[in-house]
């Protein structure tokens, strides 16, 4: 393997374990540990501990727990919330250790990038589960969980065997997340707010965003004015006067 291919393989492995950790940390550890212990993968020195039988058994046990917790509506959201403090630092450490014996600066850089990738992947998983849990039937939840498990194993296999293909797919995945994550997060916050209202923890009359009181009402008024303008019910001058009045009320 020439130097260029080795660099691509290291980047693919580093970002692959970071991405997989955001979906299922224990599955990622199992794949690396099993591949290293069977000789199918030469783990970097910092990750050789993963092929220890005790580590593999611990990861297998936790994967079994997560397998069922992740498929139980409501429990999966609580599990994801707790694992915010586990997946992200673990993903950063795995990414840093995956680059092998390099300079400390490169390891830190890999850790930063890996931790960031784990963060957004975990955020997408957690927020999408909140939305999925609004469905009364459990089958959508089961399907999402199984799809994530399969994606972890298939993604890491691709990262190890076809690094260039994996990196291309990873770039597409990140671009998709940039578009989807704000929408998923906004939807998840609305669901959590509604749950808080049912439990009496959130005031129903409170603005949706405490930092921007009255914003939702203002946007609705502006949208209505635009509709009236487009329908011809308001002239341009009347629209501008009404718009200034709405914005003026908001600033008072």
N, C-alpha and C positions, 0 to 999 in steps of 0.2 A: 504493500500500500504506500503510495507516494505521500509527500507532505500535504498536498492540497486535499486529497481524499481523507487523510487523517484529521485534518482540521474540520472538514465538513462533518465527519462522523462524530467528533467531540461536540460540536455545536448541536447536532441533531440529538445526541444522547442527553446533553445538558438541558436543552429546551424541552425535550420529550418527557423527561422525568418531572420537570416543573409543571408542564401542562397536565400530565396524568395525575399529579399530586392534588391538583385543584378539583379533580373529579372523584378520585378514589385513591387516597394516599397508600392504604394498605395493599391494594392490588398492585400499585407501582413497585412497592418494596418487594412483594412476592415475586413479581416478574424478574426484577434485577437479581434478587437473592437466588432464585431457582436457576436462572440462566448462568450465574456465576458459579454456583455449586456443581452444576453438571458439565462445566467446561465449555458451554456454548457462548460465553461472553467473558472476556478478560476485563474484570472490573478495575477501575482506577484504584490506587492504594487507599484513598480516603473512603471508598465504598466497599472495600473487601469485607468489612464487618457484616454487610448485609447477607453474605452467603453462609454465615454461621448458622448452624441448625436451630439454635435458640431464637435467633432473630427471625428466621423463617417461620418457626412455629408460632411466635408471638404475633407476627404479621398475619399469619393464616387465621389465628384465633380472632383477631380484631376484624379481619376481612369477613369472617363468618358473622360476627355481631353486626357489622355495618350492612351486610347483605340483607338481613331481615329488617334492621332499623330503617334502612334507606327505602324500603318498600312499604312502609306503614305510614299512611297519611297523617300528618301532624307530627309524628315522631321524627320523620325525616327532616323537617324544618328545625326542630330542636337540636337534632344531631348536627346539622349543618352549622347552626349557630355556635355550638360548642367547638366545632372543628375549625372555626375561623382562627382560633388560637393554636391550632395544631398543624393544619395543612400548609398554611402560608410560610411559617418559619421552617417547617420540614422541607417544603418544596425549594426554598432558598438554599438550605444546606445541601440537599441532594444535587441541585444544579451546580453549586460551587464545588462539591466533591467530584462531580462527573468530568470536569475538565482535566483531571489528573495532576501530575507533578508540574505545575507551571508557577509563574510568579504570583505572589500574594495579590498584586493588583488585578490580575486576570481572574483569580478566584473570587475576589470581592465583586468585580464587574459581573461575573457569571451569577453570583448570588443575588445581586440587585435585579438583574434581568429575570432570573428564574423566579424570584419572589414576586416580582410584578406580574409575571405571566400566571403564576399560581393564584395570585389575588383576583385577577379578572376572571379566570376560569371558575374559581370557587364562587365569586359573586354571581356569575351567570347561572351556575348550577343552583345556588341557594335561592335566588330571586325567581327563577323559573319554577322551582318546586313550590314556592308560596302561591304562585298563580295556578299551578296544576292542582294544588290541594283544594281549590275552590270547587272542583268537580266532585259531585257526591259519590261517583263510582271510583273504585280503587284501580281499575285496569289501566287508566292513563298513567297513574303513578308507577305501577309495576312496569309498564312499557318504557317509561323514561329511565327508570333505574337500570333495567336490563340493557337498554341501549347504551347508557353510560359505562356499564361494566364491560360490554363488548368493545366499546370505543377505546377504553384504556388498554386492553390487551392487544387489540388490532393496531392502535396508534403506536404503542411501544415496539411492537414487532416491526412495523414500518420504519420507525426511527432507527432501529438496530440494523435492519437489512436493506432498506432503501432510503438512506438519509436525505438525498436530494429531493425525492418525492415528498417525504415527510415535511421538510422545511417549506416547500411550496404550499402544501396543504395547510401548514401552520400559519403562513402569512395570510392565506384566504380566511382562515378561522379568526385571526385577530381583526381583520378588516370587517368581518361579519359582526364580531363582538362590539366594535366601535359603533356600529349602526344599531345593534340590538340592545346593548346594555342599558342605555338611558331609558329606553321604553320598558324593559323588564323591571328596572329599579323603580320607575314611577308606578307601574302597575302593582308591584309588591308592596310599596308604601301605602297605596290606596286600600289594598286588602288588609294590611296590618292595622290601618287606621279604623277600618270597619269592624275588625275584630275587637279593637280597643273600645269602640263605641258600645258594642254588645256587652262587653265585660264591665262597662262603666268606668273605664280608665281614661277615656278621651271624651272631652266635651263635644257633643254633636254640633254645637253652634260655633266652635272654634274654627278659625281659618285653616285650610288644608296645609298651608305653609306658614308657620308662625313668623318667619322672617319677612314674608310678603303679604301682610293682611289685606284682604279685599282684592287680591290679584285675580282670582278665578272669576269673581263677579265682573270685574272691569273688562277682562278678556271677552267674556260672554256679551257684554254690552257693545264692545267694539265690533265683534263679529256680527251682531244683529244690525248695527248701523251699516256695515259694509253690505250686508244682504239687501237692506232697504235702498241703498245707493245703487246697487247693481240692478235692482228691479225697477228703478225709476221713481220710487216713492219719495226719495230725497234727492235734491239737486246737489251739485258739488259743494256749493256754498253752505247749504244746510247741513251737509255731512260734516264739513270742517268745523262748523260752529258746535254741532252736537258732540263731535269728537273732542274738541277743546274743553267742553263742559265736563265730559266724563273724566278726562285726564286731570282736569282741574279739581274735581271732587276727590280723586284719588290722592292728590298731593296735599290736600288740606289736613 
